C-alpha cells in the first residue's frame, strides 16, 4: 500500500457529541429484527490458530414480537464495540469460494496480521459476510475456511439470493452491534477495491450526519418475470426507479444505521432487489444522497476506488480471473493515493 495511504484516524467532534444517542439506539433497537443478539466466537473452528480471533458469529432468538421494545446487544462480558472509522462487509456466499480466493490474492489481506495492519493504516475493518445453509458439507467447508483465514462475520440467516434484502438488513444491524463506526459499507465480493482511497472518501468532513454514499443511478422498473431483476411490486413503483446507489458498493453513516436498528422490523418494505430496497428506505429517511462515481469505474484510474464491469455485469464479469489481471497492473494496485478533494 502506498505510504500516502497511511493516516492517523481521529473521530470528528460531531460524532462524539452523538455518542449518547448512538448508545441509546444500540440498547433499545438491536432486537427489532435480530431479537436478542448473541455474539460468539465458539463454533467457528475449534482449531483456530489465532489467540484473538477476528471472525465472529452473530445469532439471535426468534421470539422478537416486533414491538421494538426491550432486548439489546448481548456482547460477551467485558466486550465493547470496536471503534473504527468504517466497517466494510464483503457480502459473499457458499458458491463464492473462488472469488474469496481471488480477493485474498489481491487487495484483501489473506492473513490475520495483514487484516490488522490494513485496519491500522486505513481505519477500516474488513470481513466477509455470509449466512447459513442446511447443507452440512457446505457448512463444514465454511468452518474450515474460517479456521484457516479468520476473516468472517457469520449471520444466522439463510444464505439465498432471493433473500438478499433480509441479509443486508441483518448485516447492518449486526455490524452496528459489533462496531462503533462512522460508516458501514456494504460491498460485493466481485469488485476490485482500493481500501486506501475508500478510507479517504469516508474521512471527508460532511455537513450532513445522515449520509447515503454510493454511485447513484435511476433506471426502468423491470416488469417481465423472465428478467433477472424482475420486480413483483412494480405496481408500487411506476415505470422508473427513484435515485439509489448501485448495489456492488455503498455506505451508510452511523446515524442512518442507528435509525435502521431502532425501527421495528415490520416497518420495512422489502422489494425484490437489494439495492432498490435500501434506496427506498433512504428515500423515506432524511438522508443526504452523496453520489461518487469513483465507486463505479470500469477501469483503474488515478482516482478510482471500486472497479467493476458496469453496466455489463453487476460486478466484474469474470471476477476470479479479472481480479488477478487488475491487480497485476500498477495503476490498479500501486498508483499513489490522491487527497480526497482532488478525487472529485
N, C-alpha and C positions, 0 to 999 in steps of 0.2 A: 504494500500500500504506500502511495506517495507520502513523503513527510508532511506535505501540506494538508493531508487528511487528518493528521493528529490534532485534536483540540481538547481543551480543558473545559468540561461541561459545568456550567453553573446555572442552576434553575432561576429563571426570571422572577423578580419580586412579585409580579402579579399572580404567579401561581401559588406562592407561599401564602398570600392573603386568602386564597380559596381553600387552603388545606382543610380547615374545619368543615367546610361544606362537602368536600370530597369524601372525608372520613364518614360524615353522616350518611351520605348516599351509600357508601360501602356497607355500613351497618344495617341499613333498613332495606336495601334494594337488591342485594345479590341473589336473594332467594326467589325472585319473581319468576324466572324461567328455570333456574337450575335447582330450586328447592334449597336444601341445606347443603352448602358446598363443603366437600371434604377434599383436602389437598394432601396427596400422599406420594411417596416415592417407593412404596412397597409394591411388589408385583411387577416391577419394571425389568426384572432380570436379576436374579439373586447373585450372579457372578459379576456384577458391575465392578469395573476395575477402578472406579473413582471414589475417593473418600467423601467428596461432597458433590453428589450427582446434580446435574443441571436439568435432566429430564424430570417432568412432573406429570402425575396423573390426577385429573380433576373429575370427581364424581359428585352426584347429588341424589338426594332422596326424591321419590316421585310423589310425596304427599302434598306438595305445594298446592294450595287452593286457588292461587291466582289473585289473592286479596292484596298482595304486595305488603303485607304486614308481618313482622317477625322474621326469624331466620337470620342469616348473615354468614359472613365468611368464617369457616371453621379452620383457620390456619393451625398448623401444629404449634404446640406450646412454645412460646418464645419466638415464633416465626413472624417476621414482619414483611410487608410488601416491599419488594426490591425496587430501589429507586434507579430509574434510567431516564434518559431523555425520550427514547422511543422504544417500544416493543414491536418487533416485526414477526408476525406469524406467517410462515410459509405454508400455505394450505396444500396438503398432499393427500394421496390415497394409497390403497393397497396395490394398485396396479402401477404405481409410480416409483418402483424400486430403482429403475434405470435413470429416471430423472434425478432422484436424490443422489445417486452415484455421480452423475454429471455435475451437479451443483457442488458436491464436496470436492470435486477435482478442479473447480474453477473458483468462483468468488465466495463460496460458503465454506468456512474452515471445517476440516474433517477431523479435528481433534479437540479435546476438552480445553486445552490451553489456548488453542487458536481462537475459539469462541470467546474466551475471556479477554484475550488481547484485543479482539475486534470490538468488544464492548467498551473496553477502557479507552481505545483510540477514537471511537465514534460516538459513544454514549448510547449505542443501540444494542439491544439484546435480540438475538435471532433464535427461533426454534421452529422445527417442523411441527405442523398441527394436523392431527389425524384423529378420527373417531374409532369406532369398534365394528367388528363383524362377527357373525355367528360361525364363520369358517374357522375351525380350530387350527388348521395348518397355517393360515394367513396370520392369525394372532400369535402363533408360536414363532413364525419368522420375524414378526414385528418385535417381539420380546427380545430376540437375539440381536436385532439391529439396534434397539435401544441400549442394550448392554454394551454393544461394541462402540457406538458413537456418542451416546448420551446427549442427544440434541433434539428431544421431542417434548411437545405438550400434548398429552393424550386426553381426549374428551370422551365422556360417557354418553355418546350419541351415535346413532347408526351412520356409518360412512356410506352414503349413497348420493349419486349425482342429483337426483330429484329432491333431495333434502338439504341442498347447499345453503338455502336461506336460513334454515334452522341451525346448521352447523356454524354459520357465520355469526349469528347472534350468540350462540353458545361460546364461540371463541372470544368475542369482545367481553362478555360477562366474566369468563374465566380469566382472561388476561388482566382485566381490571382488578379482580380479587388478588391476583398474584403480584402485579407490578404497579408501582406508583410512577406513572409515566406521563409525559406531556402529550405524547401522541401514541396511538395504537394503529399499527399498519397491517392491513390485510394484503398479502401478496401471493401469487400463484407460483407453483414450482416449475413453470416453463418459461420464465423470463430471465434475461441476463441483467443483473443489478450491480450498480456501483454504490456500496454502502457508504463510502466517504462522502459522495455527493448527496445522497439521501439525507445524511446527517446534517449537512449544511442547509439543505432546504427546510428541514424541520426546525432547525435552530433559529431561523429568521424571526425577528420581532414582528408581531402581528397585532393590529388594533382590535381584532375580534378574538375572544376567548373560546368561542364555539366555531370551529373550523372544520370544513369538509374539503379535504385536499385530494385532488386527482386530476387525471386528464379527462376533461368534461366532454360530453357528447349529447347529441339528440339523434333520433332516427325513427323509422317506421315501426309500428307495433305489428308483430307477426301474428296473423290470424289463421294461417294454414297449419293444421295439426301435423302435417308431414314435415314441417321445418323444425330444425334443431331448437331454435329459440321461440317456439310457439308459446303464446301467452293465452291460457284458458280464460283469464279475466280481462280480455281485451275490451270487452264492452264497457269497462270502467275507465279505460284509458284513452279512448279515442283512436285517432289514426297515427299520432306521433307521441313518442315518449317525451317526458319532461327532461330538463337538464340533469344529467347524472354522470358519475365517473365510470370510466371503463373498469371492468372487473378485475383484470390482472394485477392491479396495484392501486390502492388508495389509502388514505389515512384519516382518522377521526381524532380530534383533540380530546383531552381528558374531560372537559366539561360536557362534550357531546356524549361520550361513552358513559359518563356518570348519569346522564339523563336516561340513557337506554337501560342501564342497570336498575334505575329506580322505578321505571314504568312496569305496570302489570303485564304479564306475558300475553294475555288475550287482548291487549291494546294494539298489537301489531298485526297488520295485514301482510300476509306472505304471498308475493307473486311468484310465478314460475322461475324467473331469472333472479339470481342473487344480487347482481349489480343494480337491477331495477328496484328490487325490494329495498335495499339500503337507500337508494336515491329517493324513493317515495317517503321513507322516514325522515330523511334530511329535508325534503320539501315541506314537511309538516312542522319541522322544528325551526327555531330562529337561529339558523347557522349561516355562516358565510361560505359560499361556494368559491373555492380558490382553484383556478384552472392552471395546471402546469403541464405544458407539452413535453417537458423533459422526461416525463414519466411514460411516454408512449412514442418512442423513437424506433424507426425501422432499421437504423444502423448506429454504430458507435460514433459519437462526435466528441468534441472537447467539452460539451456541457450535458450530454445525455446521462440520465440517471437509470432509466429502465429501457431495455431494448427488447422488442418482440415484433413479430410479423403482422403488424396492423395494416389494413383490415383483413388480410388474407386468412389469418388464424387468430384465435383468442389468446395466443401466446406465441412462442416460437413454433414454427410448423413441424420441425423435426428436432425437438429440444435436446435429446440425448447427443445428437451429432452437432447441431448448431451451437450449443453451449460451448463445446470444446473449441470449435472453429473461431468463435468470437473471442474467447479468452486468449487465444494464441496471437491475437493482434494487439500491438502495443497501444493503439488508440482506444481499445476497449479496457485493457487491464492495467496499463502503466502510464497513461497520459496524466498530466497534472490536474489537480482539483482546483477549479476556479472558485473565487469568492462567490457566494450565493447571489449578490447583487448583479454580478456580471452574467449570471446564468439566464437572466430574464431577457 
